[in-house]
Amino acid sequence: QNKAPKVDAATFRPVTWDADPSHEWCPPGHGDLYPAMLGSGTLDRLLEKGFKYMFVSNSDNLGATMDLKILTYFVESGAPFLMEVADRTEADKKGGHLAQKRSDGGLLLREAAQCPPEDEKNFQNIDMYKYFNTNNLWLDLTKLREIFKANGGSVPLPVMKNEKTVDPRDKASTKVYQLETAMGAAIECFPGAKALVIPRSRFAPVKTTNDLLALRSDAYVLTDDFRVVLDESRNGVPPNVKLDGQYKFTDRMEELIPSGKAPSLKECKKLVIEGNMKFAAGITIKGEVTIKNTGDKKRTVPPGIYDKDFDVTNVEYKEPGCGCVVA
């Protein structure tokens, strides 16, 4: 993959960050797959060896596997590009969704970074926009080469401007723009591209610590053929986990579950964590629950079943056998 300079939001020039120059660069988004394939010669080598079709997915999607039935459908359809999509839920409402162009009815992908603030409510309306992109993509490599030839060696993907700070862990550091493209956005570049609605079992992403906590819970199971899928009792809908911003990075999330065992989320619809805390082992969340700590001192959420909101601010939890004492 290539790398691109972060752009100083104030000067529109490449940013400098002497404290750690590596922070001056960013990945240009997974849309870089296409120029990387062309520039490295991979596309030509694959075609020379007789490969015509390619399946690609996010490495963080543990549910993405080579499915010969989907491949057969793709080949028989004659489509140049196929995107696997799934029904949107509340947990997916901020992700990119599938839409149709008003001009010709063709398909396109709209990401949150492309949505103006005044349209954010509609963007997140899962009844208006019912399908989201899983980023499981199937491509006809001969058609991809034709796209390159027709566009001077590029795939004309829309460029997204993401607002960040140069040091992702330091919100006071210089504000920057990261210019990125998405590989799924290529759906609008291929006339005749199709979308296929697939079961949720083919989508088990780990993009955020929200996803990671859910994935490490009993809401997901490991199949005999080593796929990670939602437990059947979930009916294809993952628990909606919203962690406090301080748990954005994995090292901090690990501090949330020092025992290494995530709370049981098998019967959880939504879990919201607000404030500084950690979970004891043996916790079960049911339904919709918000657990909060409004104080500065880290608190421990005691073992037990939680089926309603819980304020841990004044809870003093001691080791097993000592009980839980309210201060």
C-alpha positions as CSV (number, residue, x, y, z in Angstrom):
1,Q,0.0,0.0,0.0
2,N,1.1,3.5,-0.7
3,K,1.2,6.3,1.9
4,A,0.1,9.9,1.6
5,P,1.0,13.1,3.5
6,K,-1.5,14.4,6.0
7,V,-2.6,17.9,5.1
8,D,-2.4,20.8,7.6
9,A,-6.0,22.0,8.0
10,A,-4.9,25.6,8.4
11,T,-2.3,25.9,5.6
12,F,-3.4,23.1,3.2
13,R,0.3,22.1,3.1
14,P,1.8,18.7,4.1
15,V,1.9,18.8,7.9
16,T,5.2,18.6,9.9
17,W,5.4,16.9,13.3
18,D,8.9,16.9,14.8
19,A,7.8,14.9,17.8
20,D,7.2,11.9,15.6
21,P,7.6,12.3,11.9
22,S,5.8,9.0,11.2
23,H,2.6,10.8,12.1
24,E,3.0,13.1,9.1
25,W,1.9,10.2,6.9
26,C,-1.3,8.3,6.5
27,P,-2.7,5.4,4.4
28,P,-4.7,6.7,1.5
29,G,-7.7,4.4,2.2
30,H,-8.4,1.0,0.8
31,G,-9.3,2.5,-2.5
32,D,-5.5,2.4,-3.0
33,L,-5.9,-1.3,-3.8
34,Y,-6.5,-0.5,-7.4
35,P,-3.5,1.8,-8.2
36,A,-1.3,-0.5,-6.0
37,M,-2.3,-3.5,-8.2
38,L,-1.6,-1.6,-11.4
39,G,1.6,0.1,-10.2
40,S,3.1,-3.1,-8.8
41,G,2.3,-5.1,-11.9
42,T,0.1,-7.5,-9.9
43,L,-2.9,-6.9,-12.1
44,D,-1.0,-7.8,-15.3
45,R,0.6,-10.8,-13.7
46,L,-2.7,-12.2,-12.5
47,L,-4.2,-11.9,-15.9
48,E,-1.1,-13.4,-17.6
49,K,-1.5,-16.5,-15.3
50,G,-5.1,-16.9,-16.3
51,F,-6.9,-15.4,-13.3
52,K,-10.0,-13.6,-14.3
53,Y,-11.9,-13.0,-11.1
54,M,-10.8,-11.5,-7.8
55,F,-12.5,-11.6,-4.3
56,V,-11.3,-9.0,-1.9
57,S,-12.4,-8.1,1.6
58,N,-11.3,-6.2,4.7
59,S,-8.8,-8.1,6.7
60,D,-10.7,-7.1,9.8
61,N,-13.9,-8.9,8.6
62,L,-13.6,-12.3,10.2
63,G,-16.7,-13.5,8.4
64,A,-15.4,-13.0,4.9
65,T,-14.6,-16.3,3.2
66,M,-14.4,-17.6,-0.3
67,D,-17.9,-18.7,-1.1
68,L,-18.1,-20.7,-4.4
69,K,-21.9,-20.2,-4.6
70,I,-21.4,-16.4,-4.7
71,L,-18.6,-16.8,-7.2
72,T,-20.8,-18.9,-9.4
73,Y,-23.6,-16.3,-9.2
74,F,-21.1,-13.5,-10.1
75,V,-19.7,-15.3,-13.1
76,E,-23.1,-16.3,-14.4
77,S,-24.5,-12.8,-14.0
78,G,-21.9,-11.3,-16.3
79,A,-21.5,-8.3,-14.0
80,P,-18.1,-6.6,-13.9
81,F,-18.3,-5.8,-10.2
82,L,-20.3,-7.3,-7.3
83,M,-20.7,-5.8,-3.8
84,E,-21.9,-7.9,-0.9
85,V,-24.3,-5.8,1.1
86,A,-26.3,-6.5,4.3
87,D,-29.3,-5.1,6.1
88,R,-28.4,-2.0,8.1
89,T,-29.0,-2.1,11.9
90,E,-28.5,0.6,14.5
91,A,-24.9,-0.6,14.9
92,D,-24.2,0.1,11.2
93,K,-26.0,3.5,10.8
94,K,-22.8,5.5,10.6
95,G,-21.2,3.3,8.0
96,G,-21.3,3.7,4.2
97,H,-24.6,2.8,2.5
98,L,-25.7,1.7,-0.9
99,A,-27.6,4.2,-3.0
100,Q,-28.8,4.8,-6.6
101,K,-27.7,7.6,-8.9
102,R,-30.6,9.9,-10.0
103,S,-29.0,10.3,-13.4
104,D,-29.0,6.7,-14.6
105,G,-30.1,4.5,-11.7
106,G,-26.6,3.1,-11.3
107,L,-25.3,2.0,-7.9
108,L,-23.0,4.1,-5.8
109,L,-21.6,4.0,-2.3
110,R,-22.0,7.0,0.1
111,E,-19.7,7.2,3.1
112,A,-20.2,9.3,6.2
113,A,-17.3,11.6,5.2
114,Q,-19.2,12.5,2.0
115,C,-22.4,13.4,3.9
116,P,-23.1,17.1,4.7
117,P,-24.0,17.8,8.3
118,E,-27.5,18.8,7.4
119,D,-28.2,15.4,5.8
120,E,-26.6,13.3,8.6
121,K,-30.0,12.4,10.1
122,N,-31.2,11.0,6.7
123,F,-27.8,9.3,6.2
124,Q,-28.3,7.3,9.4
125,N,-31.9,6.5,8.6
126,I,-31.8,2.7,8.3
127,D,-35.3,2.6,6.8
128,M,-34.4,5.1,4.1
129,Y,-31.1,3.5,3.2
130,K,-31.5,-0.2,4.0
131,Y,-28.2,-1.7,2.9
132,F,-24.6,-1.2,3.9
133,N,-21.4,-2.2,2.2
134,T,-19.6,-5.1,3.8
135,N,-16.6,-4.5,1.6
136,N,-16.7,-8.0,0.4
137,L,-16.1,-7.3,-3.3
138,W,-15.9,-9.5,-6.5
139,L,-14.2,-8.1,-9.6
140,D,-13.8,-9.1,-13.2
141,L,-10.1,-8.4,-13.7
142,T,-10.4,-7.9,-17.4
143,K,-13.0,-5.2,-16.8
144,L,-10.8,-3.6,-14.2
145,R,-8.0,-3.3,-16.7
146,E,-10.5,-1.7,-19.2
147,I,-11.4,0.9,-16.5
148,F,-7.7,1.7,-16.1
149,K,-7.2,2.1,-19.9
150,A,-10.3,4.3,-20.2
151,N,-9.3,6.6,-17.4
152,G,-5.6,7.1,-18.1
153,G,-4.3,4.5,-15.6
154,S,-6.7,5.3,-12.7
155,V,-10.0,4.3,-11.3
156,P,-12.0,7.6,-10.8
157,L,-12.9,7.2,-7.2
158,P,-14.4,10.0,-5.2
159,V,-11.9,11.5,-2.7
160,M,-13.0,11.8,0.9
161,K,-11.7,14.4,3.4
162,N,-11.4,13.0,6.9
163,E,-10.7,15.5,9.7
164,K,-8.2,14.2,12.3
165,T,-5.3,15.4,14.5
166,V,-1.8,14.7,13.4
167,D,-1.2,12.6,16.5
168,P,-4.3,10.4,16.9
169,R,-3.8,10.1,20.6
170,D,-3.4,13.8,21.2
171,K,-6.5,15.8,20.5
172,A,-4.7,19.0,21.1
173,S,-2.2,18.3,18.3
174,T,-2.4,20.0,14.8
175,K,-5.7,19.5,13.0
176,V,-5.2,17.7,9.7
177,Y,-7.1,16.4,6.7
178,Q,-6.5,12.8,5.5
179,L,-7.5,12.4,1.9
180,E,-8.8,8.9,1.3
181,T,-10.6,6.7,-1.2
182,A,-12.7,3.6,-0.6
183,M,-12.4,0.5,-2.7
184,G,-16.2,-0.1,-2.6
185,A,-16.8,3.2,-4.2
186,A,-15.6,1.6,-7.5
187,I,-19.1,0.2,-7.8
188,E,-20.1,3.5,-9.6
189,C,-17.2,3.1,-12.1
190,F,-18.4,-0.2,-13.5
191,P,-21.5,0.0,-15.7
192,G,-23.7,-3.0,-14.9
193,A,-22.3,-3.5,-11.4
194,K,-24.5,-5.4,-9.0
195,A,-25.1,-5.8,-5.3
196,L,-26.0,-9.0,-3.5
197,V,-27.7,-9.1,-0.1
198,I,-25.9,-11.6,2.0
199,P,-26.5,-13.0,5.5
200,R,-25.0,-11.3,8.5
201,S,-22.7,-14.3,9.0
202,R,-20.4,-13.0,6.3
203,F,-19.8,-9.8,8.2
204,A,-18.0,-9.9,11.5
205,P,-15.9,-6.7,11.5
206,V,-13.4,-5.5,14.1
207,K,-13.0,-1.8,13.1
208,T,-13.3,-0.2,16.5
209,T,-13.0,-1.3,20.1
210,N,-16.8,-1.3,20.2
211,D,-16.6,-4.2,17.7
212,L,-13.7,-5.9,19.5
213,L,-15.5,-6.0,22.8
214,A,-18.6,-7.5,21.2
215,L,-16.6,-10.0,19.2
216,R,-14.8,-11.2,22.3
217,S,-18.1,-11.8,24.1
218,D,-20.4,-14.8,23.8
219,A,-22.5,-12.9,21.2
220,Y,-20.1,-14.5,18.7
221,V,-19.1,-18.1,18.3
222,L,-16.3,-19.9,16.4
223,T,-17.6,-22.5,13.9
224,D,-16.0,-25.9,13.2
225,D,-14.5,-24.5,10.0
226,F,-13.0,-21.6,12.0
227,R,-15.4,-18.8,11.0
228,V,-16.5,-16.2,13.6
229,V,-20.2,-15.8,13.4
230,L,-23.0,-14.3,15.5
231,D,-24.7,-16.8,17.9
232,E,-27.9,-18.1,16.3
233,S,-29.9,-16.5,19.1
234,R,-28.9,-13.1,17.8
235,N,-30.9,-13.6,14.6
236,G,-28.2,-11.9,12.6
237,V,-28.1,-8.6,14.7
238,P,-25.0,-7.8,16.7
239,P,-25.1,-6.1,20.1
240,N,-24.7,-2.3,19.8
241,V,-21.7,-1.4,21.9
242,K,-20.8,2.2,22.6
243,L,-17.7,2.7,24.7
244,D,-16.5,6.0,26.2
245,G,-14.0,7.8,24.0
246,Q,-11.2,7.0,26.4
247,Y,-11.4,3.4,25.3
248,K,-10.9,4.2,21.6
249,F,-7.5,2.3,21.5
250,T,-7.0,-1.4,22.3
251,D,-4.7,-0.9,25.2
252,R,-7.3,1.1,27.1
253,M,-10.0,-1.3,26.2
254,E,-7.9,-4.1,27.7
255,E,-7.9,-2.1,30.9
256,L,-11.7,-2.3,30.8
257,I,-11.6,-6.1,31.1
258,P,-8.5,-6.9,33.2
259,S,-9.7,-10.5,33.7
260,G,-9.5,-10.9,29.9
261,K,-13.1,-12.0,29.8
262,A,-15.7,-9.7,28.2
263,P,-19.1,-9.4,29.7
264,S,-21.8,-11.8,28.4
265,L,-23.6,-9.9,25.6
266,K,-25.5,-12.8,24.2
267,E,-28.8,-11.2,25.3
268,C,-27.7,-7.6,25.0
269,K,-29.3,-5.2,22.6
270,K,-27.3,-2.1,23.5
271,L,-24.5,-1.4,25.9
272,V,-23.2,2.1,26.6
273,I,-20.2,2.8,28.8
274,E,-19.6,6.3,30.2
275,G,-16.6,7.1,32.4
276,N,-13.6,5.5,33.9
277,M,-14.3,1.9,35.1
278,K,-13.4,-1.8,34.7
279,F,-15.4,-5.0,34.6
280,A,-15.1,-7.8,37.1
281,A,-15.4,-11.3,35.7
282,G,-18.9,-12.8,35.7
283,I,-21.0,-10.0,34.3
284,T,-24.0,-10.5,32.1
285,I,-25.7,-7.6,30.2
286,K,-29.3,-8.0,29.0
287,G,-31.4,-5.7,26.9
288,E,-30.4,-2.0,26.8
289,V,-28.0,-0.9,29.5
290,T,-26.0,2.2,30.3
291,I,-23.3,1.9,32.9
292,K,-21.7,5.2,34.0
293,N,-19.2,6.6,36.4
294,T,-19.4,10.4,36.8
295,G,-16.5,10.6,39.2
296,D,-12.7,10.7,38.5
297,K,-11.8,7.6,40.4
298,K,-11.8,4.3,38.4
299,R,-14.6,2.1,39.6
300,T,-15.2,-1.7,39.2
301,V,-18.5,-3.0,38.0
302,P,-19.2,-6.0,40.2
303,P,-20.2,-9.4,38.9
304,G,-23.9,-9.9,38.3
305,I,-26.7,-9.6,35.8
306,Y,-27.5,-6.1,34.5
307,D,-30.8,-5.5,32.7
308,K,-31.2,-1.8,33.5
309,D,-29.0,1.3,33.8
310,F,-26.4,1.2,36.5
311,D,-24.4,4.1,38.2
312,V,-21.1,2.8,39.5
313,T,-19.8,6.2,40.7
314,N,-20.0,5.4,44.4
315,V,-19.5,1.6,44.3
316,E,-16.5,0.2,46.1
317,Y,-16.0,-3.4,45.0
318,K,-13.7,-5.7,46.9
319,E,-12.2,-9.1,46.0
320,P,-14.6,-12.1,45.8
321,G,-15.8,-13.1,49.2
322,C,-15.6,-9.5,50.5
323,G,-18.8,-8.3,48.8
324,C,-19.7,-4.9,47.4
325,V,-19.9,-1.9,49.6
326,V,-21.6,1.3,48.6
327,A,-19.5,4.3,49.8
